Amino acid sequence: MRRSIAIRFLFLGLIPLGTALLIFSVRLVRKTWSGKVILEIPYTLKSAEFSLDKPGNYAIWHQGRFFTRAPLDEFRPEVTDLSTGDRLRLSSRLFRPHGNNGRNARMELFRFKALPGTYRLELKEGSSISGAENRLIGTIPAKRVEDESYFIQIRESLSRLLSLTGIIGMVLGGLCITGGLVSGILTFTTHG
C-alpha cells in the first residue's frame, strides 16, 4: 500500500519537474529570436560599421513588411573585421528562425562568431539563399518589398548547441508533464 502511494507521488512529481524544464527551455529558445539588436540599417544603405563589446555568437536577420517578397536573391551580406581586414565566415541553417508581429516579418539569414572589435557589414551583389529557395520564392505571387521598409539587422544569438539543448528540453519537459499526468492517473485508477 505504502509503495503504491510512493509510486503515485513519484509519477505526479514529474509534472512540476516537466513544467520547470519546459519554462527554462522556452526561455532559452526565445533568446534565439529575441537577441539584442546591435545594428539595424535600411536596405538602401548597403554598408555600416558596428562594434561588439564581447565575444559570442551573432546573427544577420532581415526584416520587412509581411506578405511581401524580400530581395534575398539580390544581395549577399559580408562582415569584415576592420582591425585585420579578414572576412568572417557566415553560416546558415536549414531551418531558419523567423517571427512576425502581424505587420512585419523577420528571419535569420546567417550566423557568425566574433570577438570584441569593430566590424563592417556590407551588402554585396549575389544571393543570400540557395537555388531551391530562389525557385520557390519565384513562385510566390507577392509584390516586392519597398526598399525603404526593408531592414538588415545584426543581433546577439545563441550557439547552435544551446538552441538544440532548448528544443530538446522543451520536448523532454512536455513528455514529463504528459507522462506524469497519464501515469499518475493510471496508478490511481488501477490501485484504487
N, C-alpha and C positions, 0 to 999 in steps of 0.2 A: 504494500500500500504506500509506504513512505517513498519507495523507489519510483513508483509511477507518478507521484506528486512532484518529485525532483525532476523527472524527465519532462513533465508538463512545463514546469517553470524554466527548464533549460531551453526548450523549444520556444517558449514565449519570450525568453531573453534575447533571442535572435532578432526580434522586432526592433527594440531600441538600438541594438548594435548596428543593424542594417540601416536604420534611419540616420544615425550619426555618420556612418560611412557614406551614405548617399548624399547627405548635405555637404560633407567635406569634399567629395568628388565633384559635385556640381559646381561648387565654388572654384575648384581647381580648373575645371574645363572652361568655366566662364572667363577666366583670365586669358585664354587663347583669343577670345573675341573682344575683350574689353581692355586690352592693354593701353597704357598711357600713350597718347599721341605725341610723338617727338617733332614731327614736321607734317604740314599739310600745305600742298601747293595746287593751284588750278592747273589743269592740263595744258593750258596755253603758255604757262611759264617755262616748261621744258627743263629747267635746271635750278637747283637751290643747294645751299650748304646747310649742314646741321651738325650739332655737336652731341656726343654721347658722354655721359658722366661716369658710366660704369660698364664693365664688360657684360655681355649677355647675348641673348637671342632676340632678334628684331625681325619685323616682317614689313613687307611692302603691300599695302592694301590699295584698292581703287574704290571710289565712291561716286555714285551718280544717281540720277532720277530712276525711280522704279519703273519698270516696263519700257525701258529704252535700251538700245543696243550700244554698248561701250566700244570704243575704238581699240580694243585689245589686239587687233591684227595690224595696228599702225605704229606701235612703239614697243620697245623693249627697254626696261629700266637698267641702269648701271649705277653701282655705288663704288666710288673711288675714295681710298684713304688719302687725304691731302698731304699727310706727312711723308708718305712713302711713294705715292703715285700708283700704288697697286689697286687693281680692281678686286672687289670682294666676290667670292663665289656665292651665287644666288641659287637656291634650290626651290623646287615647287613640290607640292603634294598632289597625289592622285585625287583625294577628296579634300577640296579647299574649304576652310571655314568661311562662312558667309552669314550675313544677317541683314535685316531691314527693319525700318520703323513704319512701314506702310507708304511712305513717301520717297525715301532714299534707300538705296541698297548698297551694300559694300561687300567686298570679297577679297580674301588674301590672294595675292599673286605669287610672291616669293618670300623666302626666309633667308636670313643670313646671320652669322655670328660676327661680333665686332668687339674690339677693345675700346677703352675710352679714347676720344680724339675727335677730330673734325673731318667730316666726310662731305662728298658732293654726290647728290642724286641727279642723274641725267636721264632724260627720256630720248633714247636714240631710235633711229628708224629700225624697224624689224617687227617681230611679233612676240607677244607675251604668252601665247597659247599654242598648243600643238595643232598639227594639221587636222586631226579629227575634230577637235574643239572648234576650229575655224570653220570647217564644213557645217557643223551643227549650228553655229551662230548664224551662218549664211541662210539657213532655212527658216529662221525666226522672223516673222513679218512685223518687226518693231522699228520705229524710226530711230535714227542715231541720236545719242545724247548730245545736247548742246555743249560745246567746249567750255563755256563759262560756268556750267553747273556740274562739271566733271572734275574730280579731285584725286590726287595721289597722296597717300599718307605713309609715313614711317611710324610704326607702333612697336612698343615693347611686346615681347611674346614669350611664351613658354617653350622649353625644349620639347622635341617630339616625344621623348621618354616620359616627361611629366604629363603631356596631353594624353598619351596612351594609358598611363597609370590612372588618370582621372576617369577615362572611359571604362577601363576595367573595373575600377572602384564603383562606378555607377551600376554596372551590371551586377557585381557581387552584392552591393547594397540592396538592389531590387530583389535578388534571389534570397537574401537573408530575410527580408521582410515577408516575402511570399512564402518561403519555406517555414518560417516561424509561425505564421498565421495558419497555414494548412496543417502542419504537424501538430501545433497546439490544439487546434480544433479536433483533429483526428484522435489525439490521445485522450481528450475529454470525452469524446463520444464512445470510444472503444473500451475505456476503463471505467466508465461511469463516473 
